[in-house]
Amino acid sequence: MTLFRKFDEDSNGVMDQKEFKKFMEKLFGRRVAAKEVEMMFREINIDEELTIDEDEFKGFIFGSGRFGEAGMLCV
């Protein structure tokens, strides 16, 4: 199971803000504020839909998106 699919709880192929919040809390090991989630979600969400798809998520994780090397923190 990929990291994306692990947090895509409803298996619909995209991560909504609720699912993304769970990912962030696992990543940082703490509760995250709604503002933090919203800010990061907007940056990763390149196509400006209400969800993050697997390609956008991979861009963040592997550093090919707007975050560059910052995405490597998630590996």
PyMOL commands that set and color helices and strands:
alter all, ss='L'
color gray80, all
select helices_A, chain A and resi 3-7+17-28+34-44+54-62+68-74
alter helices_A, ss='H'
color red, helices_A
select strands_A, chain A and resi 14-15+52-53
alter strands_A, ss='S'
color yellow, strands_A
deselect
rebuild
show_as cartoon
